[in-house]
């Protein structure tokens, strides 16, 4: 349901690109138009939208080839087809920064999506990196003489 707060309601309408339209009292937006971290689960197990969350409209690249690159290309391999994940979903941004050492900013105008293959490889590489660091720490502890 559209929020009652006039400022948030206006932000939702603007995010949808429908500034000439006024939502009705019972107007709704599909949950697919929100990021995963825009939700919380109640004690009763219901999925609710967090206060202040604003919908995100994504475009299908096959329908709009003039869309900005940030909406239709993988940041890593530059693929333009297949399932894409927003880099802020599933903590992919933290993992990307951890593996590459590159700090992400939505203001950098670079693509904010990862294809399914790069997302999988990124997760796998992060797991491999963590395993190597853990083993290194264990081996170094074995070599240090006890005090």
mmCIF file of the C-alpha atoms, coordinates in Angstrom:
data_MODEL
# 
_entry.id   MODEL 
# 
loop_
_atom_site.group_PDB 
_atom_site.id 
_atom_site.type_symbol 
_atom_site.label_atom_id 
_atom_site.label_alt_id 
_atom_site.label_comp_id 
_atom_site.label_asym_id 
_atom_site.label_entity_id 
_atom_site.label_seq_id 
_atom_site.pdbx_PDB_ins_code 
_atom_site.Cartn_x 
_atom_site.Cartn_y 
_atom_site.Cartn_z 
_atom_site.occupancy 
_atom_site.B_iso_or_equiv 
_atom_site.pdbx_formal_charge 
_atom_site.auth_seq_id 
_atom_site.auth_comp_id 
_atom_site.auth_asym_id 
_atom_site.auth_atom_id 
_atom_site.pdbx_PDB_model_num 
ATOM 1   C CA . UNK A 1 1   ? 0.000  0.000   0.000   1.00 0.00 ? 1   UNK A CA 1 
ATOM 2   C CA . UNK A 1 2   ? 1.119  3.548   -0.651  1.00 0.00 ? 2   UNK A CA 1 
ATOM 3   C CA . UNK A 1 3   ? 2.272  5.307   2.522   1.00 0.00 ? 3   UNK A CA 1 
ATOM 4   C CA . UNK A 1 4   ? 0.070  7.932   4.178   1.00 0.00 ? 4   UNK A CA 1 
ATOM 5   C CA . UNK A 1 5   ? 3.009  10.308  4.783   1.00 0.00 ? 5   UNK A CA 1 
ATOM 6   C CA . UNK A 1 6   ? 2.788  12.922  1.977   1.00 0.00 ? 6   UNK A CA 1 
ATOM 7   C CA . UNK A 1 7   ? 6.565  13.211  1.489   1.00 0.00 ? 7   UNK A CA 1 
ATOM 8   C CA . UNK A 1 8   ? 7.124  9.458   1.284   1.00 0.00 ? 8   UNK A CA 1 
ATOM 9   C CA . UNK A 1 9   ? 4.035  9.078   -0.898  1.00 0.00 ? 9   UNK A CA 1 
ATOM 10  C CA . UNK A 1 10  ? 5.457  11.685  -3.303  1.00 0.00 ? 10  UNK A CA 1 
ATOM 11  C CA . UNK A 1 11  ? 8.828  9.893   -3.305  1.00 0.00 ? 11  UNK A CA 1 
ATOM 12  C CA . UNK A 1 12  ? 7.100  6.639   -4.294  1.00 0.00 ? 12  UNK A CA 1 
ATOM 13  C CA . UNK A 1 13  ? 5.210  8.333   -7.143  1.00 0.00 ? 13  UNK A CA 1 
ATOM 14  C CA . UNK A 1 14  ? 8.418  9.999   -8.357  1.00 0.00 ? 14  UNK A CA 1 
ATOM 15  C CA . UNK A 1 15  ? 10.392 6.723   -8.148  1.00 0.00 ? 15  UNK A CA 1 
ATOM 16  C CA . UNK A 1 16  ? 7.753  5.100   -10.334 1.00 0.00 ? 16  UNK A CA 1 
ATOM 17  C CA . UNK A 1 17  ? 8.061  7.922   -12.861 1.00 0.00 ? 17  UNK A CA 1 
ATOM 18  C CA . UNK A 1 18  ? 4.315  8.579   -12.669 1.00 0.00 ? 18  UNK A CA 1 
ATOM 19  C CA . UNK A 1 19  ? 4.300  12.206  -11.531 1.00 0.00 ? 19  UNK A CA 1 
ATOM 20  C CA . UNK A 1 20  ? 1.044  12.939  -13.403 1.00 0.00 ? 20  UNK A CA 1 
ATOM 21  C CA . UNK A 1 21  ? -0.782 10.237  -11.425 1.00 0.00 ? 21  UNK A CA 1 
ATOM 22  C CA . UNK A 1 22  ? -2.255 10.404  -7.936  1.00 0.00 ? 22  UNK A CA 1 
ATOM 23  C CA . UNK A 1 23  ? -2.483 7.054   -6.097  1.00 0.00 ? 23  UNK A CA 1 
ATOM 24  C CA . UNK A 1 24  ? -5.828 6.077   -4.598  1.00 0.00 ? 24  UNK A CA 1 
ATOM 25  C CA . UNK A 1 25  ? -6.282 5.094   -0.933  1.00 0.00 ? 25  UNK A CA 1 
ATOM 26  C CA . UNK A 1 26  ? -5.900 1.385   -1.771  1.00 0.00 ? 26  UNK A CA 1 
ATOM 27  C CA . UNK A 1 27  ? -3.200 1.686   -4.491  1.00 0.00 ? 27  UNK A CA 1 
ATOM 28  C CA . UNK A 1 28  ? -0.385 -0.823  -4.086  1.00 0.00 ? 28  UNK A CA 1 
ATOM 29  C CA . UNK A 1 29  ? 3.025  -1.666  -5.501  1.00 0.00 ? 29  UNK A CA 1 
ATOM 30  C CA . UNK A 1 30  ? 4.327  -5.195  -6.026  1.00 0.00 ? 30  UNK A CA 1 
ATOM 31  C CA . UNK A 1 31  ? 7.050  -6.290  -3.584  1.00 0.00 ? 31  UNK A CA 1 
ATOM 32  C CA . UNK A 1 32  ? 9.299  -7.002  -6.590  1.00 0.00 ? 32  UNK A CA 1 
ATOM 33  C CA . UNK A 1 33  ? 9.833  -3.235  -6.845  1.00 0.00 ? 33  UNK A CA 1 
ATOM 34  C CA . UNK A 1 34  ? 11.700 -3.113  -3.538  1.00 0.00 ? 34  UNK A CA 1 
ATOM 35  C CA . UNK A 1 35  ? 15.185 -4.285  -2.628  1.00 0.00 ? 35  UNK A CA 1 
ATOM 36  C CA . UNK A 1 36  ? 15.557 -7.282  -0.330  1.00 0.00 ? 36  UNK A CA 1 
ATOM 37  C CA . UNK A 1 37  ? 16.894 -5.115  2.499   1.00 0.00 ? 37  UNK A CA 1 
ATOM 38  C CA . UNK A 1 38  ? 13.771 -2.901  2.333   1.00 0.00 ? 38  UNK A CA 1 
ATOM 39  C CA . UNK A 1 39  ? 11.846 -5.616  4.218   1.00 0.00 ? 39  UNK A CA 1 
ATOM 40  C CA . UNK A 1 40  ? 11.706 -6.976  7.736   1.00 0.00 ? 40  UNK A CA 1 
ATOM 41  C CA . UNK A 1 41  ? 9.878  -9.963  9.187   1.00 0.00 ? 41  UNK A CA 1 
ATOM 42  C CA . UNK A 1 42  ? 7.464  -9.452  12.081  1.00 0.00 ? 42  UNK A CA 1 
ATOM 43  C CA . UNK A 1 43  ? 7.329  -11.744 15.104  1.00 0.00 ? 43  UNK A CA 1 
ATOM 44  C CA . UNK A 1 44  ? 4.263  -13.309 13.507  1.00 0.00 ? 44  UNK A CA 1 
ATOM 45  C CA . UNK A 1 45  ? 6.260  -14.111 10.360  1.00 0.00 ? 45  UNK A CA 1 
ATOM 46  C CA . UNK A 1 46  ? 4.796  -11.420 8.101   1.00 0.00 ? 46  UNK A CA 1 
ATOM 47  C CA . UNK A 1 47  ? 7.074  -9.638  5.624   1.00 0.00 ? 47  UNK A CA 1 
ATOM 48  C CA . UNK A 1 48  ? 6.674  -5.853  5.941   1.00 0.00 ? 48  UNK A CA 1 
ATOM 49  C CA . UNK A 1 49  ? 8.258  -2.881  4.196   1.00 0.00 ? 49  UNK A CA 1 
ATOM 50  C CA . UNK A 1 50  ? 10.589 -0.803  6.388   1.00 0.00 ? 50  UNK A CA 1 
ATOM 51  C CA . UNK A 1 51  ? 9.626  2.809   7.112   1.00 0.00 ? 51  UNK A CA 1 
ATOM 52  C CA . UNK A 1 52  ? 11.197 5.132   4.554   1.00 0.00 ? 52  UNK A CA 1 
ATOM 53  C CA . UNK A 1 53  ? 11.734 2.445   1.878   1.00 0.00 ? 53  UNK A CA 1 
ATOM 54  C CA . UNK A 1 54  ? 11.197 3.702   -1.661  1.00 0.00 ? 54  UNK A CA 1 
ATOM 55  C CA . UNK A 1 55  ? 10.417 1.405   -4.622  1.00 0.00 ? 55  UNK A CA 1 
ATOM 56  C CA . UNK A 1 56  ? 13.012 0.818   -7.309  1.00 0.00 ? 56  UNK A CA 1 
ATOM 57  C CA . UNK A 1 57  ? 11.831 0.400   -10.871 1.00 0.00 ? 57  UNK A CA 1 
ATOM 58  C CA . UNK A 1 58  ? 14.077 -1.766  -13.034 1.00 0.00 ? 58  UNK A CA 1 
ATOM 59  C CA . UNK A 1 59  ? 13.803 -2.033  -16.764 1.00 0.00 ? 59  UNK A CA 1 
ATOM 60  C CA . UNK A 1 60  ? 14.173 -5.079  -18.968 1.00 0.00 ? 60  UNK A CA 1 
ATOM 61  C CA . UNK A 1 61  ? 17.143 -4.371  -21.239 1.00 0.00 ? 61  UNK A CA 1 
ATOM 62  C CA . UNK A 1 62  ? 15.525 -6.191  -24.150 1.00 0.00 ? 62  UNK A CA 1 
ATOM 63  C CA . UNK A 1 63  ? 12.665 -3.679  -24.024 1.00 0.00 ? 63  UNK A CA 1 
ATOM 64  C CA . UNK A 1 64  ? 14.682 -0.483  -23.613 1.00 0.00 ? 64  UNK A CA 1 
ATOM 65  C CA . UNK A 1 65  ? 18.075 -0.434  -25.284 1.00 0.00 ? 65  UNK A CA 1 
ATOM 66  C CA . UNK A 1 66  ? 18.417 3.275   -24.543 1.00 0.00 ? 66  UNK A CA 1 
ATOM 67  C CA . UNK A 1 67  ? 18.286 2.667   -20.775 1.00 0.00 ? 67  UNK A CA 1 
ATOM 68  C CA . UNK A 1 68  ? 21.364 3.810   -18.832 1.00 0.00 ? 68  UNK A CA 1 
ATOM 69  C CA . UNK A 1 69  ? 24.122 1.210   -18.681 1.00 0.00 ? 69  UNK A CA 1 
ATOM 70  C CA . UNK A 1 70  ? 23.734 1.026   -14.895 1.00 0.00 ? 70  UNK A CA 1 
ATOM 71  C CA . UNK A 1 71  ? 20.372 -0.673  -15.439 1.00 0.00 ? 71  UNK A CA 1 
ATOM 72  C CA . UNK A 1 72  ? 21.414 -3.295  -17.978 1.00 0.00 ? 72  UNK A CA 1 
ATOM 73  C CA . UNK A 1 73  ? 25.056 -4.365  -17.749 1.00 0.00 ? 73  UNK A CA 1 
ATOM 74  C CA . UNK A 1 74  ? 27.109 -6.492  -15.350 1.00 0.00 ? 74  UNK A CA 1 
ATOM 75  C CA . UNK A 1 75  ? 29.730 -4.396  -13.558 1.00 0.00 ? 75  UNK A CA 1 
ATOM 76  C CA . UNK A 1 76  ? 32.303 -7.207  -13.780 1.00 0.00 ? 76  UNK A CA 1 
ATOM 77  C CA . UNK A 1 77  ? 31.954 -8.968  -17.147 1.00 0.00 ? 77  UNK A CA 1 
ATOM 78  C CA . UNK A 1 78  ? 29.807 -6.362  -18.953 1.00 0.00 ? 78  UNK A CA 1 
ATOM 79  C CA . UNK A 1 79  ? 27.191 -8.963  -19.928 1.00 0.00 ? 79  UNK A CA 1 
ATOM 80  C CA . UNK A 1 80  ? 23.849 -7.468  -20.877 1.00 0.00 ? 80  UNK A CA 1 
ATOM 81  C CA . UNK A 1 81  ? 21.674 -10.567 -20.837 1.00 0.00 ? 81  UNK A CA 1 
ATOM 82  C CA . UNK A 1 82  ? 20.442 -13.014 -18.238 1.00 0.00 ? 82  UNK A CA 1 
ATOM 83  C CA . UNK A 1 83  ? 19.453 -12.612 -14.627 1.00 0.00 ? 83  UNK A CA 1 
ATOM 84  C CA . UNK A 1 84  ? 21.009 -9.599  -12.915 1.00 0.00 ? 84  UNK A CA 1 
ATOM 85  C CA . UNK A 1 85  ? 21.372 -8.884  -9.203  1.00 0.00 ? 85  UNK A CA 1 
ATOM 86  C CA . UNK A 1 86  ? 21.677 -5.404  -7.760  1.00 0.00 ? 86  UNK A CA 1 
ATOM 87  C CA . UNK A 1 87  ? 25.107 -5.150  -6.159  1.00 0.00 ? 87  UNK A CA 1 
ATOM 88  C CA . UNK A 1 88  ? 23.526 -3.956  -2.879  1.00 0.00 ? 88  UNK A CA 1 
ATOM 89  C CA . UNK A 1 89  ? 21.447 -7.157  -2.594  1.00 0.00 ? 89  UNK A CA 1 
ATOM 90  C CA . UNK A 1 90  ? 22.732 -10.181 -0.639  1.00 0.00 ? 90  UNK A CA 1 
ATOM 91  C CA . UNK A 1 91  ? 25.695 -8.105  0.647   1.00 0.00 ? 91  UNK A CA 1 
ATOM 92  C CA . UNK A 1 92  ? 27.362 -8.440  -2.781  1.00 0.00 ? 92  UNK A CA 1 
ATOM 93  C CA . UNK A 1 93  ? 28.699 -4.889  -2.392  1.00 0.00 ? 93  UNK A CA 1 
ATOM 94  C CA . UNK A 1 94  ? 30.611 -5.801  0.786   1.00 0.00 ? 94  UNK A CA 1 
ATOM 95  C CA . UNK A 1 95  ? 31.964 -8.962  -0.813  1.00 0.00 ? 95  UNK A CA 1 
ATOM 96  C CA . UNK A 1 96  ? 32.974 -7.065  -3.977  1.00 0.00 ? 96  UNK A CA 1 
ATOM 97  C CA . UNK A 1 97  ? 34.885 -4.523  -1.896  1.00 0.00 ? 97  UNK A CA 1 
ATOM 98  C CA . UNK A 1 98  ? 36.463 -7.306  0.202   1.00 0.00 ? 98  UNK A CA 1 
ATOM 99  C CA . UNK A 1 99  ? 37.666 -9.283  -2.827  1.00 0.00 ? 99  UNK A CA 1 
ATOM 100 C CA . UNK A 1 100 ? 38.675 -6.439  -5.158  1.00 0.00 ? 100 UNK A CA 1 
ATOM 101 C CA . UNK A 1 101 ? 39.597 -3.644  -2.760  1.00 0.00 ? 101 UNK A CA 1 
ATOM 102 C CA . UNK A 1 102 ? 37.448 -1.313  -4.900  1.00 0.00 ? 102 UNK A CA 1 
ATOM 103 C CA . UNK A 1 103 ? 35.101 0.947   -2.913  1.00 0.00 ? 103 UNK A CA 1 
ATOM 104 C CA . UNK A 1 104 ? 31.607 1.172   -4.416  1.00 0.00 ? 104 UNK A CA 1 
ATOM 105 C CA . UNK A 1 105 ? 29.538 4.296   -4.753  1.00 0.00 ? 105 UNK A CA 1 
ATOM 106 C CA . UNK A 1 106 ? 26.180 4.692   -6.440  1.00 0.00 ? 106 UNK A CA 1 
ATOM 107 C CA . UNK A 1 107 ? 27.337 8.179   -7.406  1.00 0.00 ? 107 UNK A CA 1 
ATOM 108 C CA . UNK A 1 108 ? 30.146 6.832   -9.602  1.00 0.00 ? 108 UNK A CA 1 
ATOM 109 C CA . UNK A 1 109 ? 27.667 6.317   -12.483 1.00 0.00 ? 109 UNK A CA 1 
ATOM 110 C CA . UNK A 1 110 ? 29.047 2.810   -13.069 1.00 0.00 ? 110 UNK A CA 1 
ATOM 111 C CA . UNK A 1 111 ? 26.775 -0.231  -13.401 1.00 0.00 ? 111 UNK A CA 1 
ATOM 112 C CA . UNK A 1 112 ? 25.248 -1.387  -10.121 1.00 0.00 ? 112 UNK A CA 1 
ATOM 113 C CA . UNK A 1 113 ? 24.282 -4.883  -11.337 1.00 0.00 ? 113 UNK A CA 1 
ATOM 114 C CA . UNK A 1 114 ? 26.039 -8.253  -11.428 1.00 0.00 ? 114 UNK A CA 1 
ATOM 115 C CA . UNK A 1 115 ? 25.068 -11.135 -13.680 1.00 0.00 ? 115 UNK A CA 1 
ATOM 116 C CA . UNK A 1 116 ? 24.292 -14.456 -12.006 1.00 0.00 ? 116 UNK A CA 1 
ATOM 117 C CA . UNK A 1 117 ? 27.648 -15.949 -13.060 1.00 0.00 ? 117 UNK A CA 1 
ATOM 118 C CA . UNK A 1 118 ? 29.772 -13.101 -11.692 1.00 0.00 ? 118 UNK A CA 1 
ATOM 119 C CA . UNK A 1 119 ? 27.716 -13.015 -8.478  1.00 0.00 ? 119 UNK A CA 1 
ATOM 120 C CA . UNK A 1 120 ? 28.378 -16.752 -8.036  1.00 0.00 ? 120 UNK A CA 1 
ATOM 121 C CA . UNK A 1 121 ? 32.098 -16.380 -8.803  1.00 0.00 ? 121 UNK A CA 1 
ATOM 122 C CA . UNK A 1 122 ? 32.348 -13.432 -6.424  1.00 0.00 ? 122 UNK A CA 1 
ATOM 123 C CA . UNK A 1 123 ? 30.791 -15.455 -3.590  1.00 0.00 ? 123 UNK A CA 1 
ATOM 124 C CA . UNK A 1 124 ? 33.034 -18.423 -4.370  1.00 0.00 ? 124 UNK A CA 1 
ATOM 125 C CA . UNK A 1 125 ? 36.175 -16.258 -4.486  1.00 0.00 ? 125 UNK A CA 1 
ATOM 126 C CA . UNK A 1 126 ? 35.281 -14.654 -1.179  1.00 0.00 ? 126 UNK A CA 1 
ATOM 127 C CA . UNK A 1 127 ? 34.889 -18.096 0.398   1.00 0.00 ? 127 UNK A CA 1 
ATOM 128 C CA . UNK A 1 128 ? 38.274 -19.164 -1.021  1.00 0.00 ? 128 UNK A CA 1 
ATOM 129 C CA . UNK A 1 129 ? 39.919 -15.955 0.241   1.00 0.00 ? 129 UNK A CA 1 
ATOM 130 C CA . UNK A 1 130 ? 38.466 -16.450 3.734   1.00 0.00 ? 130 UNK A CA 1 
ATOM 131 C CA . UNK A 1 131 ? 39.637 -20.078 3.801   1.00 0.00 ? 131 UNK A CA 1 
ATOM 132 C CA . UNK A 1 132 ? 43.174 -19.062 2.808   1.00 0.00 ? 132 UNK A CA 1 
ATOM 133 C CA . UNK A 1 133 ? 43.307 -16.330 5.468   1.00 0.00 ? 133 UNK A CA 1 
ATOM 134 C CA . UNK A 1 134 ? 41.966 -18.696 8.151   1.00 0.00 ? 134 UNK A CA 1 
ATOM 135 C CA . UNK A 1 135 ? 44.550 -21.371 7.250   1.00 0.00 ? 135 UNK A CA 1 
ATOM 136 C CA . UNK A 1 136 ? 47.340 -18.789 7.252   1.00 0.00 ? 136 UNK A CA 1 
ATOM 137 C CA . UNK A 1 137 ? 46.366 -17.631 10.740  1.00 0.00 ? 137 UNK A CA 1 
ATOM 138 C CA . UNK A 1 138 ? 46.200 -21.219 12.060  1.00 0.00 ? 138 UNK A CA 1 
ATOM 139 C CA . UNK A 1 139 ? 49.591 -22.121 10.596  1.00 0.00 ? 139 UNK A CA 1 
ATOM 140 C CA . UNK A 1 140 ? 51.205 -18.955 11.935  1.00 0.00 ? 140 UNK A CA 1 
ATOM 141 C CA . UNK A 1 141 ? 49.851 -19.753 15.412  1.00 0.00 ? 141 UNK A CA 1 
ATOM 142 C CA . UNK A 1 142 ? 51.435 -23.199 15.232  1.00 0.00 ? 142 UNK A CA 1 
ATOM 143 C CA . UNK A 1 143 ? 54.832 -21.748 14.359  1.00 0.00 ? 143 UNK A CA 1 
ATOM 144 C CA . UNK A 1 144 ? 54.897 -19.150 17.114  1.00 0.00 ? 144 UNK A CA 1 
ATOM 145 C CA . UNK A 1 145 ? 56.697 -20.358 20.258  1.00 0.00 ? 145 UNK A CA 1 
ATOM 146 C CA . UNK A 1 146 ? 54.607 -20.335 23.420  1.00 0.00 ? 146 UNK A CA 1 
ATOM 147 C CA . UNK A 1 147 ? 55.418 -17.611 25.890  1.00 0.00 ? 147 UNK A CA 1 
# 
